[in-house]
Amino acid sequence: MTTVEETYQRLKSKMADLIPDFELQEKAKLIHEINRLKVEKNAVILGHNYMEPALYHGVADYTGDSLELCHRAKEADKDVIVFCGVEFMAETAKILNPDRKVLIPSKKAGCSLASSITAADVRQLKEKYPGVPVVTYINTYADVKAETDVCCTSGNAAKVVASLDSDKVIFIPDEYLARNVARETGKTIIFPDTHMASATGQESIEKVFIGWHGKCEVHDLFTVQDIESVRSQYPDVVVLAHPECPPEVAQAADFSGSTSAMIKYVKEVNAPRYLLLTECSMADNIIAETNDKDILRLCSHRCPHMAQITLEDTKLALEELHYEVTVPEDVAAKAKLSIDRMMEIN
């Protein structure tokens, strides 16, 4: 196991331009202790791409987007899984690992998008549109997944929709992701609260997405004006937008994809500079890993829920094995079916 000094030097080599030196020294002590506790507790730490750089590069055994971490959770062979992400992600890890202890280092790491829809809402949609398959974004809570046919991520949504071979699809809850995927798959999107439906709810439009007005509070902040302003200063910038951004933003960007797809793009495509329209910590993580890339950021856009996950709380979670995530067995069994179908399609 590395010493505190070795940990500090490794952090410094990656983050000297991102984090003040005195802070790096303190973080190195925390990281060293967390890594010691991982061994003691036989734990694995999963870190979402939106984690702050010291946590992301210092203690996470596996990093990635929701889909990658679903796979890692399923493959986990440790007694304890510590999920450094938000609550719905930790729930997914628990669903895939019912016999393991799953912890989240915060009791407040929610999600504006996941909170936008309930299981009762999904049941009402299914009653209004009987027989129409339900595709649910993975950024939802377990009880919502339990009411769905198949889950998807921002990276595989179009592929999941295509696999259904259905002209009508209920696609929930992210409004912007639904609009972007509907455009990609040649479907018209409607919303139950604004569309004049027939008595049975079966719309006359042949190829249709039935959407929902849920949004990510971070991606909703990005505008076309942001892109135009940056391009006026840096005409050679390559703009990458997450599919949870408004459709006009995704269309104005040079590339739109999941967080992992954006990271892959930056690593593999040479450009003078890049602008990432997503949670700003991800840009810091790329900068720490690829010192030769010029990454521009809109750093006011930080997810308040992801920011709840800190090194201090990760250490406490391991020490006390607290903030355990549980999912009722009946809900977990139904939710697992929709997650498994997604992973089989992918």
C-alpha positions as CSV (number, residue, x, y, z in Angstrom):
1,M,0.0,0.0,0.0
2,T,1.3,3.5,-0.9
3,T,2.3,6.0,1.8
4,V,0.7,9.3,2.4
5,E,3.6,11.0,0.7
6,E,3.4,8.8,-2.4
7,T,-0.4,9.5,-2.5
8,Y,0.3,13.2,-2.3
9,Q,2.9,13.1,-5.1
10,R,0.5,11.1,-7.3
11,L,-2.2,13.7,-6.7
12,K,0.2,16.6,-7.3
13,S,1.2,15.1,-10.7
14,K,-2.4,15.1,-11.8
15,M,-4.0,18.1,-10.0
16,A,-1.4,20.7,-9.3
17,D,-3.3,23.1,-11.6
18,L,-6.7,22.3,-10.2
19,I,-6.3,22.1,-6.4
20,P,-4.1,24.3,-4.1
21,D,-1.1,22.4,-2.7
22,F,-2.2,22.7,1.0
23,E,-5.5,21.1,0.0
24,L,-3.8,18.3,-1.9
25,Q,-1.8,17.5,1.2
26,E,-4.9,17.2,3.3
27,K,-6.7,15.2,0.7
28,A,-3.8,12.8,0.4
29,K,-4.2,11.9,4.1
30,L,-7.9,11.2,3.6
31,I,-7.3,9.2,0.5
32,H,-4.6,7.1,2.2
33,E,-7.0,6.3,5.0
34,I,-9.9,5.5,2.7
35,N,-7.7,3.1,0.7
36,R,-6.6,1.4,3.9
37,L,-10.3,1.0,5.0
38,K,-11.2,-0.5,1.7
39,V,-8.8,-3.3,2.4
40,E,-9.9,-3.7,6.0
41,K,-13.7,-3.8,5.1
42,N,-13.2,-5.8,1.8
43,A,-14.9,-2.9,-0.1
44,V,-14.9,-1.6,-3.6
45,I,-15.6,2.0,-4.5
46,L,-17.5,3.0,-7.6
47,G,-17.1,6.6,-8.7
48,H,-19.4,8.4,-11.2
49,N,-17.8,10.7,-13.8
50,Y,-19.2,13.7,-11.9
51,M,-17.2,13.1,-8.7
52,E,-14.7,15.7,-7.7
53,P,-11.2,15.0,-9.0
54,A,-9.4,13.9,-5.8
55,L,-12.1,11.3,-5.1
56,Y,-12.4,10.2,-8.7
57,H,-8.7,9.7,-9.2
58,G,-7.8,8.9,-5.6
59,V,-10.1,6.3,-4.2
60,A,-12.5,5.0,-6.9
61,D,-11.6,1.5,-8.1
62,Y,-13.9,1.9,-11.1
63,T,-15.2,5.0,-12.7
64,G,-17.7,5.6,-15.5
65,D,-21.2,6.6,-16.4
66,S,-24.4,4.9,-15.2
67,L,-24.1,2.0,-17.7
68,E,-20.5,1.2,-17.0
69,L,-21.1,1.3,-13.3
70,C,-24.1,-1.0,-13.7
71,H,-21.8,-3.6,-15.2
72,R,-19.1,-3.0,-12.5
73,A,-21.7,-3.3,-9.7
74,K,-22.9,-6.6,-11.2
75,E,-19.3,-7.9,-11.4
76,A,-18.4,-6.8,-7.9
77,D,-16.8,-9.5,-5.7
78,K,-16.3,-7.5,-2.5
79,D,-18.5,-7.7,0.7
80,V,-19.1,-3.9,0.6
81,I,-19.9,-1.6,-2.4
82,V,-19.5,2.1,-1.8
83,F,-21.2,4.0,-4.5
84,C,-19.9,7.5,-5.0
85,G,-22.8,8.9,-7.0
86,V,-26.4,9.7,-6.2
87,E,-29.1,7.6,-4.6
88,F,-30.7,6.0,-7.7
89,M,-27.3,4.7,-8.8
90,A,-26.7,3.1,-5.5
91,E,-30.1,1.5,-5.6
92,T,-29.2,0.0,-9.0
93,A,-26.0,-1.5,-7.5
94,K,-28.1,-3.0,-4.7
95,I,-30.6,-4.4,-7.1
96,L,-27.8,-6.1,-9.0
97,N,-26.1,-7.2,-5.7
98,P,-28.9,-8.1,-3.3
99,D,-26.6,-10.1,-0.9
100,R,-23.9,-7.4,-0.6
101,K,-23.9,-4.3,1.6
102,V,-24.2,-1.2,-0.6
103,L,-23.4,2.2,0.9
104,I,-23.7,5.8,-0.3
105,P,-21.6,8.4,1.4
106,S,-24.5,10.8,1.9
107,K,-28.1,10.7,3.0
108,K,-29.0,13.7,0.8
109,A,-27.7,12.7,-2.6
110,G,-30.9,12.9,-4.5
111,C,-31.6,13.8,-8.1
112,S,-34.0,16.4,-9.6
113,L,-34.7,14.2,-12.6
114,A,-35.3,11.0,-10.6
115,S,-37.7,12.9,-8.3
116,S,-39.7,14.2,-11.3
117,I,-41.7,10.9,-11.7
118,T,-43.2,8.3,-9.3
119,A,-44.3,4.7,-9.8
120,A,-47.9,5.9,-9.6
121,D,-47.2,8.3,-12.5
122,V,-46.0,5.3,-14.6
123,R,-49.0,3.2,-13.8
124,Q,-51.3,6.0,-14.9
125,L,-49.4,6.3,-18.2
126,K,-49.7,2.6,-18.8
127,E,-53.4,2.8,-18.1
128,K,-53.8,5.6,-20.6
129,Y,-51.6,3.9,-23.2
130,P,-52.3,0.2,-22.8
131,G,-49.9,-2.2,-24.5
132,V,-47.3,0.6,-25.3
133,P,-43.8,-0.5,-24.1
134,V,-42.2,1.7,-21.4
135,V,-38.6,2.7,-21.6
136,T,-37.3,4.3,-18.5
137,Y,-34.1,6.2,-18.2
138,I,-31.7,4.7,-15.6
139,N,-31.8,8.1,-13.7
140,T,-34.9,7.0,-11.8
141,Y,-35.7,5.3,-8.5
142,A,-36.2,1.6,-8.1
143,D,-40.0,1.7,-7.8
144,V,-40.2,3.5,-11.2
145,K,-37.9,0.9,-12.8
146,A,-40.1,-1.8,-11.4
147,E,-43.0,-0.4,-13.5
148,T,-41.1,-0.4,-16.7
149,D,-40.3,-2.8,-19.5
150,V,-36.7,-1.9,-20.1
151,C,-34.3,0.7,-18.8
152,C,-31.8,2.7,-20.9
153,T,-29.0,5.2,-20.4
154,S,-28.2,8.3,-22.4
155,G,-25.6,6.2,-24.3
156,N,-27.8,3.3,-25.4
157,A,-31.3,4.9,-25.5
158,A,-31.7,4.8,-29.3
159,K,-30.5,1.2,-29.4
160,V,-33.0,0.2,-26.7
161,V,-35.8,1.9,-28.5
162,A,-34.9,0.3,-31.8
163,S,-34.9,-3.2,-30.1
164,L,-38.5,-2.9,-29.2
165,D,-39.8,-2.8,-32.8
166,S,-42.7,-0.6,-31.7
167,D,-44.0,2.6,-33.4
168,K,-45.3,3.9,-30.0
169,V,-43.0,4.1,-27.0
170,I,-43.5,5.6,-23.5
171,F,-40.1,7.2,-22.9
172,I,-39.6,8.7,-19.4
173,P,-38.8,10.8,-17.5
174,D,-36.2,13.1,-19.1
175,E,-37.9,15.5,-21.5
176,Y,-34.8,16.6,-23.4
177,L,-33.3,13.1,-23.7
178,A,-36.7,11.9,-25.1
179,R,-36.8,14.8,-27.6
180,N,-33.2,14.1,-28.7
181,V,-33.8,10.3,-29.0
182,A,-37.1,10.9,-30.8
183,R,-35.4,13.0,-33.4
184,E,-32.7,10.4,-33.8
185,T,-35.2,7.5,-34.2
186,G,-37.6,9.4,-36.5
187,K,-40.5,9.7,-34.0
188,T,-42.8,12.6,-33.0
189,I,-43.0,13.4,-29.3
190,I,-46.1,14.2,-27.4
191,F,-46.8,14.8,-23.7
192,P,-50.0,13.5,-22.0
193,D,-50.7,16.8,-20.2
194,T,-50.8,18.9,-23.4
195,H,-51.8,16.5,-26.2
196,M,-55.5,16.0,-27.2
197,A,-55.8,12.2,-26.9
198,S,-58.6,10.0,-27.9
199,A,-60.7,8.3,-25.2
200,T,-58.4,5.3,-25.1
201,G,-55.2,7.4,-25.2
202,Q,-54.1,5.7,-28.4
203,E,-52.7,8.6,-30.5
204,S,-53.4,8.8,-34.2
205,I,-49.8,9.6,-34.9
206,E,-48.1,6.5,-36.2
207,K,-44.6,6.9,-34.8
208,V,-44.7,8.6,-31.4
209,F,-42.8,9.0,-28.1
210,I,-45.0,9.6,-25.1
211,G,-42.7,11.8,-23.0
212,W,-42.7,13.3,-19.5
213,H,-41.7,16.7,-18.3
214,G,-38.7,15.7,-16.2
215,K,-35.3,17.5,-16.4
216,C,-31.8,17.5,-15.0
217,E,-31.4,20.8,-13.1
218,V,-27.8,21.1,-14.3
219,H,-28.2,20.3,-18.0
220,D,-31.3,22.5,-18.2
221,L,-29.0,25.5,-17.6
222,F,-27.0,25.2,-20.9
223,T,-28.1,27.4,-23.8
224,V,-27.3,28.0,-27.4
225,Q,-26.0,31.4,-26.3
226,D,-23.4,29.6,-24.2
227,I,-22.1,27.9,-27.3
228,E,-22.2,31.1,-29.4
229,S,-20.4,33.1,-26.7
230,V,-17.6,30.5,-26.4
231,R,-17.2,30.1,-30.2
232,S,-17.0,33.9,-30.6
233,Q,-13.9,33.8,-28.3
234,Y,-12.5,30.4,-29.5
235,P,-13.7,29.8,-33.1
236,D,-11.8,26.5,-33.3
237,V,-13.5,25.0,-30.2
238,V,-15.2,21.6,-30.4
239,V,-18.4,21.6,-28.4
240,L,-19.7,18.4,-26.7
241,A,-23.1,18.3,-25.2
242,H,-24.8,15.7,-23.0
243,P,-28.2,14.4,-24.4
244,E,-29.9,15.7,-21.3
245,C,-29.3,19.2,-22.6
246,P,-32.1,21.0,-24.4
247,P,-32.5,19.7,-28.0
248,E,-31.4,23.1,-29.6
249,V,-28.2,22.9,-27.5
250,A,-27.5,19.3,-28.6
251,Q,-28.1,20.2,-32.2
252,A,-25.8,23.3,-32.0
253,A,-23.0,21.2,-30.5
254,D,-20.4,19.3,-32.6
255,F,-21.1,16.1,-30.7
256,S,-23.7,14.8,-28.3
257,G,-23.2,11.7,-26.2
258,S,-23.1,10.2,-22.7
259,T,-20.4,11.2,-20.2
260,S,-18.3,8.1,-21.2
261,A,-18.8,8.9,-24.9
262,M,-17.7,12.5,-24.3
263,I,-14.6,11.3,-22.4
264,K,-13.8,8.8,-25.2
265,Y,-14.2,11.6,-27.8
266,V,-11.8,13.9,-26.1
267,K,-9.2,11.2,-25.7
268,E,-9.5,10.0,-29.3
269,V,-10.3,13.1,-31.4
270,N,-7.6,15.7,-31.7
271,A,-8.9,19.3,-31.5
272,P,-7.4,22.6,-30.5
273,R,-9.8,22.8,-27.5
274,Y,-13.0,21.3,-26.2
275,L,-16.1,22.7,-24.4
276,L,-18.0,20.1,-22.4
277,L,-21.6,20.9,-21.7
278,T,-22.2,18.8,-18.7
279,E,-21.5,18.7,-14.9
280,C,-18.3,20.7,-14.6
281,S,-16.4,18.3,-12.3
282,M,-16.1,15.9,-15.3
283,A,-14.0,18.4,-17.2
284,D,-11.7,18.6,-14.1
285,N,-11.4,14.8,-14.1
286,I,-10.4,14.8,-17.8
287,I,-7.9,17.6,-17.3
288,A,-6.3,15.7,-14.4
289,E,-6.0,12.6,-16.7
290,T,-5.0,14.2,-20.0
291,N,-2.7,17.1,-19.4
292,D,-2.2,17.7,-23.1
293,K,-5.9,18.6,-23.7
294,D,-7.2,22.2,-23.6
295,I,-10.6,21.9,-21.9
296,L,-12.9,24.8,-21.5
297,R,-15.5,24.7,-18.7
298,L,-18.7,26.4,-17.5
299,C,-17.8,25.9,-13.9
300,S,-21.0,27.4,-12.4
301,H,-22.9,24.3,-13.4
302,R,-22.2,21.9,-10.5
303,C,-24.7,19.3,-9.5
304,P,-25.7,20.0,-5.8
305,H,-26.5,16.3,-5.3
306,M,-23.2,14.9,-6.7
307,A,-21.4,17.6,-4.6
308,Q,-22.8,15.9,-1.4
309,I,-20.3,13.1,-1.9
310,T,-17.0,14.0,-0.3
311,L,-13.8,12.3,0.7
312,E,-14.7,13.0,4.3
313,D,-18.1,11.3,4.1
314,T,-16.7,8.4,2.1
315,K,-14.2,7.8,4.9
316,L,-17.0,7.9,7.5
317,A,-19.2,5.6,5.4
318,L,-16.5,3.0,5.4
319,E,-15.6,3.5,9.1
320,E,-19.2,3.2,10.3
321,L,-20.7,1.2,7.4
322,H,-23.6,3.7,7.4
323,Y,-26.0,5.1,4.9
324,E,-26.8,1.6,3.7
325,V,-29.0,1.4,0.6
326,T,-32.0,-1.0,0.8
327,V,-34.6,-1.8,-1.8
328,P,-37.8,-3.9,-1.0
329,E,-37.4,-7.4,-2.4
330,D,-40.6,-7.3,-4.6
331,V,-39.5,-3.9,-6.0
332,A,-36.0,-5.1,-6.6
333,A,-37.1,-8.2,-8.4
334,K,-39.2,-6.3,-10.9
335,A,-36.7,-3.5,-11.3
336,K,-33.9,-6.0,-12.0
337,L,-35.9,-7.4,-15.0
338,S,-35.9,-4.0,-16.7
339,I,-32.2,-3.4,-15.9
340,D,-31.2,-6.9,-17.1
341,R,-33.1,-6.4,-20.4
342,M,-31.1,-3.2,-20.9
343,M,-27.8,-4.9,-20.3
344,E,-28.7,-7.8,-22.6
345,I,-29.6,-5.3,-25.4
346,N,-26.4,-3.4,-24.9
